[in-house]
Amino acid sequence: MDLTAPTLAEDLLLVLFQPDSGAIAGENTLHYVLAGAVLAELTFNESVATTTTRAGSAIVEAEGTAPSDEILRSAWDYAADTPRVVQAMLVAIGPALRQPLLERLIARGDIREENGKVLGMLKTTTLKDGESGRRSGLIGEVRNVLVDGVGPTPRVAALAALIWGSGTLHQLDPEIPWSPAVITRAQELERGNWSAEGATQAVARATAEMIGIIAASVPPQNKELG
């Protein structure tokens, strides 16, 4: 198992994990958003380039050398076969991501499994917060950007935008308070308005295109202040 630096997709899954219930927020759209995180990281690393056709479709094309990380490499290989439409790539690579990413988080100690029984017979496994403290650190970084207006790094900007694009941001309240100001800031990040040092316009634009596709599949009520 590859346990080098955590990928953006791992960070996203960890933030979406809800310790109180042991559930992952946004399971219905999780494959889209995890795939979006993978593509965003490949974009950061200049391993893929995103272009737009005359018809308005966003196309992903592999560039440079293949990533060493197995999950990133698998996505890169798929794009290396032939340039792919972003939405098709999300559908193709997304469904297989949840389990290996979760296994990495468990191996790192970010999430732990707790075994038990129901009715004294049926074995159950519940996910609990790990001892690494990494989830609370990530939540704090996203909260600083969305609530306190701190200028984000490209990675945190993408993480916050992906959470918003998935329609799950409201489920993180009260860790990240759900308010009109937070919604406005999240929408800015979704549009690629990062204002972050090192975040080139190309990276911001490409990530915004991917997140826009993800956001289009999310029910509108998941993004309204309730």
HUVEN-V473397 format. One record per residue. N is the residue number from 1. PHI is phi in whole degrees, 0 to 359 (* if undefined). D_LAST is the distance of its C-alpha to the last C-alpha in whole Angstrom. Layout:
BEGIN
N_PHI_D_LAST + N_PHI_D_LAST
END
This chain:
BEGIN
1_*_41 + 2_278_41 + 3_240_39 + 4_282_40 + 5_303_37 + 6_301_34 + 7_279_32 + 8_299_29 + 9_294_28 + 10_296_29 + 11_300_27 + 12_296_24 + 13_298_24 + 14_294_25 + 15_294_21 + 16_285_20 + 17_293_22 + 18_249_20 + 19_303_23 + 20_296_21 + 21_252_21 + 22_79_24 + 23_264_21 + 24_254_21 + 25_294_17 + 26_73_17 + 27_303_20 + 28_294_20 + 29_243_20 + 30_299_22 + 31_295_25 + 32_295_24 + 33_289_23 + 34_294_26 + 35_296_28 + 36_298_26 + 37_294_27 + 38_297_31 + 39_294_31 + 40_297_30 + 41_293_32 + 42_298_35 + 43_293_34 + 44_304_34 + 45_278_38 + 46_58_39 + 47_268_40 + 48_222_38 + 49_235_38 + 50_246_35 + 51_236_37 + 52_242_36 + 53_283_38 + 54_298_39 + 55_279_37 + 56_95_34 + 57_277_33 + 58_274_33 + 59_244_36 + 60_255_36 + 61_228_40 + 62_291_41 + 63_223_43 + 64_65_45 + 65_267_46 + 66_293_44 + 67_296_42 + 68_280_43 + 69_295_40 + 70_298_40 + 71_290_37 + 72_295_37 + 73_296_40 + 74_299_39 + 75_293_37 + 76_298_39 + 77_300_42 + 78_296_40 + 79_283_40 + 80_287_43 + 81_299_45 + 82_193_43 + 83_306_41 + 84_240_37 + 85_293_34 + 86_306_31 + 87_298_29 + 88_295_32 + 89_290_33 + 90_300_29 + 91_294_30 + 92_286_33 + 93_266_33 + 94_295_29 + 95_301_30 + 96_268_33 + 97_270_31 + 98_305_29 + 99_295_32 + 100_296_34 + 101_292_31 + 102_297_30 + 103_298_34 + 104_295_35 + 105_296_32 + 106_292_34 + 107_296_37 + 108_282_36 + 109_87_34 + 110_283_31 + 111_228_30 + 112_236_32 + 113_260_33 + 114_240_34 + 115_270_36 + 116_205_36 + 117_223_37 + 118_252_35 + 119_59_37 + 120_72_40 + 121_232_41 + 122_281_38 + 123_286_37 + 124_230_34 + 125_233_33 + 126_246_30 + 127_273_28 + 128_232_28 + 129_295_28 + 130_277_31 + 131_263_33 + 132_288_33 + 133_76_30 + 134_289_29 + 135_298_26 + 136_297_25 + 137_294_27 + 138_294_25 + 139_302_21 + 140_298_23 + 141_295_24 + 142_293_21 + 143_298_19 + 144_301_22 + 145_285_22 + 146_280_18 + 147_262_18 + 148_263_21 + 149_75_22 + 150_292_25 + 151_295_27 + 152_275_26 + 153_288_29 + 154_305_29 + 155_295_28 + 156_291_25 + 157_299_24 + 158_294_25 + 159_299_23 + 160_296_20 + 161_294_20 + 162_292_20 + 163_299_17 + 164_297_15 + 165_299_17 + 166_281_17 + 167_79_13 + 168_250_13 + 169_302_12 + 170_297_9 + 171_283_11 + 172_270_14 + 173_291_12 + 174_266_14 + 175_301_16 + 176_238_15 + 177_305_12 + 178_268_9 + 179_210_9 + 180_302_10 + 181_294_14 + 182_294_13 + 183_300_12 + 184_299_15 + 185_294_17 + 186_297_16 + 187_296_17 + 188_298_20 + 189_293_21 + 190_299_20 + 191_279_22 + 192_90_25 + 193_275_25 + 194_270_26 + 195_51_29 + 196_246_30 + 197_299_34 + 198_89_35 + 199_271_33 + 200_289_35 + 201_299_33 + 202_296_34 + 203_294_32 + 204_298_29 + 205_294_30 + 206_296_31 + 207_293_28 + 208_298_25 + 209_297_27 + 210_295_26 + 211_294_23 + 212_299_22 + 213_294_24 + 214_297_22 + 215_298_18 + 216_295_20 + 217_267_20 + 218_263_16 + 219_305_14 + 220_304_12 + 221_296_9 + 222_286_9 + 223_240_9 + 224_254_6 + 225_287_4 + 226_249_0
END
